[in-house]
Amino acid sequence: MRKIDQLDALLQMGNGYILISDALALDISAPYFYDFVSKNSLKRVGRGLYKSDDAWEDELYAISILNQRVCFSHETALFLNDLMEREPFEITVSAPRGYNASHLRKRKIRVFQLHKEQYLIGKTSLETPIGHKVAAYDKERAICDLLANKANTDIQIFQTAFKLYIERTDKNIPLLMRYARAFNLEGEMRKYMEVLL
């Protein structure tokens, strides 16, 4: 396959987004890649990430690609797990303790910093509405984060997320309770589950 065809394929597979690292992995030189970027009028989204003019904006994907150590959490994770009826007002991520997240906070992204063990609990890969894979917490972890942050969460979001979770056929109550135990939420989670189930 010709280099130009490989780059076109990458752009198509990325829903209009392309990474220089993916091109380099195919033994395509940086000068050739940048020539492709120029000829196709691709816009620089961030370091090593470019998009075509006709691609849908996918802020979550860009954040994920440019900040490999963050994981979407709280309301953003609820949204990605279809446990919210609308997009969240603010993007929320979790990162390992010590991660310099000042650039994210400047962009009004809410950042939670956790010990490595807690940061890894429930971390998975989910699809954005545009179809890109991003690091985010699974539905059980998102419910635990919701309960832990109940005081700072809109009651409507709280009730809707629990209701939608309970209605799902793919819910995993034993996993939910295991996560709740890890975050010292077991007693409170059990009370909610007894009322809802």
PyMOL commands that set and color helices and strands:
alter all, ss='L'
color gray80, all
select helices_A, chain A and resi 3-13+20-25+30-39+59-66+74-80+102-106+116-120+139-148+150-152+155-167+173-182+186-196
alter helices_A, ss='H'
color red, helices_A
select strands_A, chain A and resi 17-19+43-46+49-51+71-72+92-96+110-114+123-127+133-137
alter strands_A, ss='S'
color yellow, strands_A
deselect
rebuild
show_as cartoon
